[in-house]
Amino acid sequence: MQSARAGLKPKDFWEMDIREWSNYMEGVQLKQEDRWRHTREIMAAIYNTAGANIKAEDLFQLPSEKTEFKPTTLEERIKIAMNYKR
């Protein structure tokens, strides 16, 4: 099922060995992460045109960024929202 969602035809899936399938799926994940990175950059640009001073990396963490995830607190979210409303 995961292979079909990644755009792989059943015939191609069954012709792959486990290494090829693993490499294919890793490529799909990297491509999707690149799309999220792009989205994050656009979000930061929008915030920053409104006067905020936000780095794209501060908005949300991507899977390849191995730092410990710390959810934002309500106060931090309010501060971000207030910066955006300027």
C-alpha positions in Angstrom: 0.0 0.0 0.0 2.8 2.4 0.9 4.4 1.8 -2.5 1.2 2.6 -4.3 0.9 5.9 -2.5 4.5 6.7 -3.5 3.5 6.2 -7.2 5.1 2.8 -7.7 3.2 0.4 -10.0 2.6 -3.1 -8.6 4.6 -4.6 -11.4 7.6 -2.4 -10.6 7.3 -3.1 -6.9 7.4 -6.9 -7.4 10.5 -6.6 -9.6 12.5 -4.8 -6.9 14.6 -6.4 -4.3 14.4 -5.0 -0.7 17.4 -2.7 -1.2 15.9 -1.1 -4.3 12.6 -0.6 -2.6 14.2 0.9 0.5 16.2 3.3 -1.7 13.1 4.2 -3.7 11.1 4.9 -0.5 13.9 6.9 1.0 14.0 9.1 -2.2 10.2 9.6 -1.9 10.6 10.7 1.7 13.4 13.1 0.8 11.4 14.6 -2.0 8.4 15.1 0.3 10.7 16.7 2.9 12.0 19.1 0.3 8.4 20.2 -0.4 7.9 20.8 3.3 11.1 22.8 3.5 9.9 24.9 0.7 6.5 25.4 2.4 8.3 26.4 5.6 10.4 29.0 3.8 7.3 30.5 2.2 5.6 30.7 5.6 8.6 32.4 7.1 8.6 34.9 4.3 5.0 35.7 4.8 5.5 36.2 8.6 8.5 38.4 8.0 6.8 40.7 5.5 4.4 41.5 8.3 7.2 42.6 10.5 8.0 39.4 12.4 11.6 38.2 12.6 11.2 34.5 12.3 13.6 31.9 10.8 12.0 29.2 8.8 13.6 26.5 11.1 11.7 28.0 14.0 8.2 27.3 12.5 8.4 23.5 12.6 10.9 20.7 12.6 11.5 18.3 9.6 12.2 14.6 10.2 15.8 14.9 9.1 16.5 17.6 11.7 17.6 15.3 14.6 17.3 17.9 17.4 15.0 17.2 20.3 11.4 18.4 19.5 10.0 20.9 22.0 6.4 21.8 21.4 5.6 25.6 21.6 3.9 26.8 24.6 0.7 28.9 24.5 2.7 32.0 25.4 5.1 31.4 22.5 2.2 30.9 20.1 0.6 34.1 21.3 3.9 36.0 20.8 4.2 34.7 17.3 0.6 35.7 16.5 1.1 39.1 18.0 4.2 39.6 15.8 2.2 38.6 12.8 -0.6 41.1 13.5 1.7 44.2 13.3 
